[in-house]
Amino acid sequence: MSERALSDPEPSGAEPVGGAGDAAAVDPVALLEAYLFAAPEPVEERELQLLLGAQLRVADVLAELARVLSGRGIRLERQGRRWALRTAPELAPRLVRLRRPVRRLSKAALETLAVVAWRQPVTRAEIEAIRGVSLSPGTLELLVELGWVAPAGRREAPGRPVEWATTPAFLDAFGLSSLADLPPLEELAAGDLFNPAADH
């Protein structure tokens, strides 16, 4: 679907979903399916509600879409208040050749990403304290460039340092619905890097 279709979802010559015209002009389930399929990233639930209009509840239409897709090659997946269409997990092993290679990160970048993911919001100084080494130039910037980490405000402390947190793109890249899907720190064999009792 073209970029224009995303910005102007109403089919030409048809009444908007929930409008005063023929209610059967647009199938709301098909509309959401097409919109999510064309979206380059998970879509906010409120955006989907605007797409449908005030006459329909987005939760009801999403539930019906999930039912329609049940048992098929794609699934409707929730990430917090965002929604996306994803490959059915049981089919993923057969699609290995179609996957684009994930950019290989350095050990420092992976450790930094892990610190942010489990300790967010976290400052640069706290990342360095937890890892025990200075943050190399470009490490945090690489994670920002990938879209996995972003500024999350400033700490109310001397110097007002920037706090960092993961983004919805991080959840999407690692197949997580929310941060609650991260494994408990106690289950990670990461030595002393993550000590739940540590005061950082």
Buried (B, 14 or more C-beta within 10 A) or exposed (E): EEEEEBEEBBBEEEBBBBBEEEEEBBEBBEBBBBBBEBBEEBBEBEBBBEBBBEEBEBEEBBEBBBEEBEEEEBBBBBBBEBBBBBBBEEEEEEEEEEEEEEEEBEEBBEBBBBBBBBBBBBBBBBBBBBBEEEBEEEBBEBBEEBBBBBEBEEBEEEEEBBBBBBBBBBBBBBEBBEBEEBEEBEEEEEEEBBEEEEEE
